[in-house]
Amino acid sequence: MKALITGASGFIGSTLIEKLHQLGFEIRALMRSSSSLKNLNGMHYERFEGHLGDFESLKKAVSGVDYVFHLAGATAAPDRDAYFEANAWGTERLARAVAEVNPGLKRFVLVSSLAAAGPASSQTPRTEAEAEQPVSFYGESKLQGERELLKYKDQFQLSIVRPPMVYGPRDKGVFVIIQTVARNLMPIIQGGSPDGQKYYSAIHSEDLCRGIIQAALMPSDAAPSGEKFYLTASAVHSYREFLATIAECLDRDPFVFRIPRFVISSLAWGLSGIGKMTGKTFPLNLDKLNELRPDYWVCSNEKATRVLNFSPEFDLRSGMTQTIGWYRQEKWL
């Protein structure tokens, strides 16, 4: 069997290549000529140059494959239009390419985000049955990408998966948090919940990739075309608990301090202003502030467990132990 992966050079995409190769898949990796190959050292794949803005390259990329795993997109962008170009219209072009040249595709799996649905209103995890209410341009663009893909659900089989926070080897996002704790600092973002905490669901990248593959391989009578699934570990953790687990895995006793909400807001306003003047996009900006404000980024894996037989192998402690071990082995820490 042959699979096309977009976003293959990222930390999730590279993990997916490993998992699919173990199952005997041939891998075609769609990437730009400028894409870094650092995460793909020693892996088995066919490099296919192209991008989501080039429809002709997409038609060639999807030709002859059995599965499409769409991971590519933008998590940071200068404005709403740039988010939509990467996450919505790029997805539409890829789906249209499949419809035109490979309508017999076995399954198209879109890796979306919990941001497409938005936060929960309490510690009760969000389910797939609830209406979407994204709070950021990023979330809006991911939701629009889902809607564009769903227009093709009767032309070929498709599934949508929505992970929450993802961590694991080769990740540079959560690594910043781990690195901060490794330096004996534990900054706690002040929440607006009754107990002042913020709550998050999370998933290890290997568990996420196992779930992505299950969403692809499930027969259509078990997972009909167009179904959405939250892929997450079962437990919900406060942000403080998340950092405390990291500290224990690092064997650190860091200095704990709270960051008031107005400080985060001020930084976001300032960095957004600098971004407009310089053309740079910073990890913290006004759009990301809209994602930092909510207190409950939590979702339920009940449907994925029931329909896909999804069963995460890592809880937060074992996942962080494995991840931090990898960072140490690779001299990141």
C-alpha positions in Angstrom: 0.0 0.0 0.0 1.1 3.5 -0.7 0.5 6.6 1.3 1.0 10.3 0.7 1.9 12.4 3.7 1.8 16.2 3.6 3.7 18.0 6.4 6.0 14.9 6.5 9.0 16.8 7.7 7.3 18.0 10.9 7.6 16.1 14.2 4.2 14.5 13.8 4.7 13.7 10.1 8.1 12.1 10.7 6.6 10.0 13.5 3.8 8.9 11.1 6.4 7.9 8.5 8.0 5.6 11.1 4.7 4.0 12.1 3.5 3.5 8.5 6.8 2.0 7.4 6.6 -0.5 10.3 3.2 -1.6 8.8 4.8 -2.1 5.3 3.5 1.1 3.6 5.4 2.8 0.9 5.6 6.5 1.8 5.4 9.5 -0.6 6.3 12.7 1.3 5.0 16.0 -0.2 7.3 18.9 0.7 8.7 22.1 -0.6 12.2 22.2 -2.1 13.2 24.3 1.0 11.8 21.9 3.5 14.3 20.7 6.2 15.1 17.0 6.1 16.5 17.0 9.7 13.6 15.0 11.2 13.7 12.4 8.4 17.3 11.2 8.7 17.4 7.4 8.2 13.7 7.1 7.2 12.4 5.4 4.2 10.3 7.6 1.9 9.9 9.0 -1.6 10.4 12.8 -1.6 7.9 14.5 -3.9 8.4 18.3 -4.3 5.2 20.4 -4.4 3.0 22.5 -2.1 -0.6 23.2 -1.2 -0.7 26.3 -3.4 0.3 24.4 -6.5 -2.7 22.4 -7.7 -0.8 20.7 -10.5 1.8 19.3 -8.1 -1.0 18.1 -5.9 -2.7 16.1 -8.7 0.6 14.4 -9.4 1.2 13.8 -5.7 -2.1 12.0 -5.0 -2.0 10.0 -8.2 -1.6 6.3 -7.5 -1.6 6.4 -3.7 -4.0 4.4 -1.6 -4.2 6.8 1.4 -3.7 10.5 2.0 -2.6 11.8 5.4 -2.9 15.6 5.4 -0.9 17.2 8.2 0.5 20.3 6.5 -0.7 23.7 7.5 0.2 26.9 9.4 0.1 27.1 13.2 1.4 30.7 13.1 0.7 33.3 10.4 0.7 37.1 10.0 -3.0 37.5 9.4 -6.4 35.7 8.9 -5.9 35.4 5.2 -2.6 33.6 5.6 -4.1 31.1 8.0 -7.0 30.4 5.6 -4.7 30.1 2.6 -2.7 27.4 4.4 -5.3 25.6 6.4 -8.5 25.9 4.5 -7.9 26.6 0.8 -4.8 24.3 0.7 -7.0 21.5 2.1 -9.7 22.2 -0.5 -7.1 22.0 -3.3 -5.7 18.7 -2.0 -9.2 17.2 -1.7 -10.2 18.5 -5.2 -7.0 16.9 -6.6 -8.0 13.5 -5.1 -11.5 13.9 -6.6 -10.1 14.6 -10.0 -7.4 12.0 -10.4 -7.8 9.4 -7.6 -11.5 9.0 -6.6 -10.8 5.4 -5.7 -8.7 6.5 -2.7 -9.2 4.2 0.2 -9.2 7.0 2.8 -8.2 10.6 3.2 -7.3 11.5 6.8 -7.2 15.2 7.8 -5.3 16.0 10.9 -7.1 19.1 12.2 -7.1 20.5 15.7 -9.1 20.9 18.9 -8.8 24.6 18.0 -11.2 24.0 15.2 -13.9 23.2 17.7 -12.8 25.6 20.4 -12.5 25.2 24.2 -14.9 23.5 26.5 -17.0 25.6 28.9 -15.9 23.6 32.0 -13.7 20.6 33.0 -16.2 18.3 31.3 -14.4 17.4 28.1 -15.7 18.5 24.7 -17.3 15.8 22.5 -17.7 15.6 18.7 -21.5 16.1 19.1 -21.0 19.7 20.4 -21.2 22.7 18.0 -17.9 24.3 17.0 -16.9 27.7 18.4 -13.3 28.5 17.5 -11.8 31.5 19.2 -8.8 32.2 16.9 -8.0 32.7 13.2 -6.1 29.5 13.4 -9.1 27.6 14.8 -11.4 29.2 12.2 -9.1 28.3 9.4 -8.8 24.7 10.6 -12.6 24.4 10.8 -13.0 25.8 7.3 -10.5 23.2 6.1 -12.7 20.5 7.6 -15.8 21.9 5.9 -14.0 22.1 2.5 -13.0 18.5 2.8 -16.4 17.3 3.9 -17.8 18.5 0.6 -16.1 15.5 -0.9 -17.3 12.9 1.7 -19.5 11.2 -0.9 -16.8 11.0 -3.5 -14.2 9.3 -1.4 -13.8 8.0 2.1 -12.5 10.5 4.6 -11.9 11.0 8.3 -11.0 14.0 10.4 -9.0 13.8 13.6 -8.7 16.6 16.1 -5.7 16.4 18.5 -5.3 18.7 21.5 -1.8 19.6 22.7 0.7 17.2 21.1 4.2 16.5 22.6 6.9 14.0 21.8 10.4 13.5 20.4 11.5 16.2 17.8 8.8 18.6 19.0 10.0 22.2 19.4 6.8 23.7 20.9 6.3 21.9 24.2 10.1 21.6 24.3 10.3 25.3 25.1 8.2 24.6 28.3 10.4 21.6 29.2 13.5 23.7 28.7 12.2 26.4 31.0 11.5 23.9 33.8 14.9 22.4 33.2 16.3 25.8 34.1 14.5 25.6 37.4 11.7 28.0 36.5 8.0 27.1 36.6 5.9 30.0 35.2 2.2 29.4 35.9 -0.3 31.2 33.7 -3.1 32.5 35.9 -6.5 31.1 35.0 -10.0 32.5 35.3 -11.6 29.3 36.5 -13.0 29.0 40.1 -9.7 27.5 41.3 -7.5 29.8 39.2 -6.2 26.9 37.1 -6.2 26.2 33.4 -6.9 22.7 32.1 -5.6 20.8 29.1 -5.9 17.6 27.3 -2.7 16.3 25.7 -1.4 13.4 23.6 2.0 11.8 22.9 2.9 12.0 19.2 3.2 8.2 18.9 -0.3 7.7 20.3 -1.6 10.3 17.9 0.0 8.6 14.9 -1.5 5.2 16.0 -4.9 6.9 16.1 -4.4 8.5 12.7 -3.6 5.2 11.2 -6.6 3.5 12.9 -8.8 6.3 11.4 -7.4 5.4 8.0 -7.7 1.6 8.2 -11.1 1.2 9.8 -13.6 -0.2 7.3 -16.3 2.2 6.1 -19.1 0.4 7.9 -17.4 1.0 11.2 -16.2 4.5 10.5 -18.4 6.1 7.8 -17.0 8.8 5.6 -16.9 12.2 7.2 -16.6 11.2 10.9 -14.6 13.4 13.3 -12.6 12.0 16.2 -10.8 13.6 19.1 -7.5 11.8 19.7 -6.2 12.4 23.2 -5.0 10.7 26.3 -7.8 10.0 28.7 -6.8 12.2 31.6 -7.3 16.0 31.9 -4.5 17.9 33.6 -4.2 21.4 35.1 -1.4 23.5 33.6 0.4 23.4 37.0 0.1 19.6 37.1 1.5 19.5 33.6 4.6 21.5 34.6 4.9 19.6 37.9 5.1 16.3 36.0 7.8 17.7 33.7 9.7 18.8 36.8 9.5 15.3 38.3 10.7 13.7 35.1 13.6 16.1 35.0 14.3 15.7 38.7 14.0 19.4 39.3 12.6 21.5 42.1 11.9 24.7 40.2 11.0 28.2 41.4 7.2 28.5 40.9 5.7 31.9 40.1 2.4 33.1 38.6 2.1 35.2 35.5 -0.9 37.5 35.7 -3.2 37.6 32.7 -2.5 41.3 32.1 1.2 40.5 31.6 0.4 38.0 28.9 -2.0 40.4 27.2 0.6 43.2 27.3 3.2 41.0 25.7 0.8 39.8 23.0 -0.1 43.4 22.1 3.6 44.4 22.0 4.8 41.4 19.9 1.9 41.9 17.5 2.9 45.5 17.0 6.5 44.5 16.4 5.3 41.8 14.0 3.3 44.3 11.9 6.4 46.6 11.7 8.9 43.9 10.9 6.8 41.3 9.0 7.7 38.6 11.5 5.3 36.2 13.2 5.9 35.6 16.9 4.6 32.5 18.8 2.7 34.9 21.1 0.5 37.5 19.4 -3.1 38.7 19.6 -4.5 35.7 17.8 -2.7 33.3 20.1 -3.8 35.4 23.0 -7.4 34.4 22.1 -6.3 30.7 22.6 -4.5 31.4 25.9 -7.5 33.1 27.5 -9.9 30.1 27.8 -9.4 27.8 30.8 -10.6 24.5 29.4 -8.9 23.1 26.3 -10.2 19.6 27.1 -11.7 16.9 24.9 -13.0 13.3 25.2 -11.6 10.2 23.4 -14.7 8.2 24.1 -15.8 8.1 20.4 -12.4 7.3 19.1 -12.1 4.5 21.7 -15.5 3.1 20.8 -15.3 3.4 17.0 -11.6 3.2 16.2 -10.6 0.9 19.1 -8.2 3.7 20.0 -6.2 3.1 23.2 -3.4 5.5 24.1 -0.3 3.8 25.5 1.2 6.8 27.2 -0.2 8.7 30.2 1.4 12.1 30.9 4.1 10.7 33.2 5.3 7.9 30.9 5.0 10.1 27.8 7.1 12.9 29.4 9.6 10.4 30.7 10.1 9.0 27.2 10.1 12.4 25.5 12.6 13.9 28.0 14.8 10.8 27.6 14.9 11.5 23.8 15.8 15.2 24.3 18.6 14.2 26.6 19.9 11.5 24.2 19.9 14.0 21.3 21.6 16.6 23.5 18.7 19.0 23.4 18.8 19.2 27.2 
